[in-house]
Amino acid sequence: MTFDFDAVVDRNGSDSVKWARYVDARGHNTDIIPLWVADMDFAAPPPVLTALRRRIGHGVFGYNQPTASQTDAVVAYLRRKFDWSIDADWIVWLPGLVSGLNVACRAVGAAGDAIATATPIYPPFLSAPEFSGRRVVQVPLLCDGEGWLWDFPTLDAVLGSSRARLFLLCHPHNPTGRVWNEDELWQVALLAEKHDLVVCSDEIHNGLILSPSCRHRVFATLGAEAAARSITLMAPSKTFNIPGLGCAFAIIPSSSLRRDFCHAMRGIVPHVNALGLTATEAALTLCDDWQADLLDYLRGNLRAVERAVAAAPGLSMLPVEATYLAWIDAREFAAGHGIDNPARWFEQHGLGLSDGADFGAPGFVRLNFGTRRPLLEEALARLCRATGRR
Ligand SMILES: Cc1ncc(COP(=O)(O)O)c(C=O)c1O
């Protein structure tokens, strides 16, 4: 491994949202290891840092626009990684992917319309429809003991009865870590056609495929029909750990859908900042080696999490195929100990996890394993102690 992911980068007292949660009233750090919000504790790839230094060295930060080479970087990346040939005109740059979700909700249908999604789900999928004056309809994913699965008959029925106009797809899926396979994506596409839906596919985690048996298939590449009803949202921020630089993009092949999307952005969504675009170009063109090493390191972290969860009484998790997030079922543990909020319980035992209730699934917790191994191991020791295992 060329890159050192064990290196200690002290984020205490920095501007990190993740680390700032656990300071006391006097600003001192408490002894809670933060494994919640989805960023990693690793420095950005060296080519990204070099590109940023060069851009800062220029010294002028006037109003900027995406350069031709920044746009070319996206086009080439999609072709190289996903065999997806896009037209540069299909790209709509965004200052963040969640902005894109909210814009999509405003761009499709009208106030009061239903927007569907499958739960559990990354919380902005539930809030964006509401912020846009739409109704969110949820279709729970099923769990067969071996993995998370779609309930297509129920999805079909709900789409029909709610007359939803938009489906929000999370692929790979946060929080379960599933990489939807081609068959599953086809079923979504066929239902979209049947119910005349736009599919907004959030593919922000596409560069974090951990399972050797999975490959990321872009929803819009299923065929012309799927492409025509798709809004694909992507960003380099998860894979290359640069979410603080605020740069994402939508790819919208349909010109009428793209016009509606851009219309909904008018006057509200700012342009993308120069540093975000600079970092994106470097991430998409120069960082394959770093990404490969990162994925190896995350696979090692995932094995450590799986071992710890298997050994902790009352906790369980299903295979994580992508992301650096483990979705842990703590319901049995909580029920056995009369605990009503497992996230709070773990926090009291020195571990800051995300509460499954925010994802529509109380009793679950989400653990972010995108951190250096020694810190993760200390966190996992606390997890075991918190469940009564020494
Ligand atoms: C599925 C998904 N979409 C979007 C985001 C956030 O995107 P952004 O920071 O660009 O708004 C996250 C962050 O965790 C995510 O997991």
The ligand as an SDF file (V2000), in Angstrom:
LIG
                    3D

 16 16  0  0  0  0  0  0  0  0999 V2000
  -26.5710    9.0330   -0.2670 C   0  0  0  0  0  0  0  0  0  0  0  0
  -25.9670   10.3740    0.0360 C   0  0  0  0  0  0  0  0  0  0  0  0
  -26.3090   11.4290   -0.7120 N   0  0  0  0  0  0  0  0  0  0  0  0
  -25.8020   12.6550   -0.4650 C   0  0  0  0  0  0  0  0  0  0  0  0
  -24.9200   12.8760    0.5750 C   0  0  0  0  0  0  0  0  0  0  0  0
  -24.3850   14.2520    0.8590 C   0  0  0  0  0  0  0  0  0  0  0  0
  -24.0440   14.9410   -0.2950 O   0  0  0  0  0  0  0  0  0  0  0  0
  -23.5770   16.4680   -0.2270 P   0  0  0  0  0  0  0  0  0  0  0  0
  -22.6730   16.6070    0.9510 O   0  0  0  0  0  0  0  0  0  0  0  0
  -22.8610   16.6640   -1.5310 O   0  0  0  0  0  0  0  0  0  0  0  0
  -24.7950   17.3040   -0.1290 O   0  0  0  0  0  0  0  0  0  0  0  0
  -24.5670   11.8030    1.3900 C   0  0  0  0  0  0  0  0  0  0  0  0
  -23.6850   12.0150    2.5450 C   0  0  0  0  0  0  0  0  0  0  0  0
  -23.5620   11.2120    3.4170 O   0  0  0  0  0  0  0  0  0  0  0  0
  -25.0850   10.5200    1.1070 C   0  0  0  0  0  0  0  0  0  0  0  0
  -24.7610    9.4550    1.8460 O   0  0  0  0  0  0  0  0  0  0  0  0
  1  2  1  0
  2  3  1  0
  2 15  2  0
  3  4  2  0
  4  5  1  0
  5  6  1  0
  5 12  2  0
  6  7  1  0
  7  8  1  0
  8  9  2  0
  8 10  1  0
  8 11  1  0
 12 13  1  0
 12 15  1  0
 13 14  2  0
 15 16  1  0
M  END
$$$$
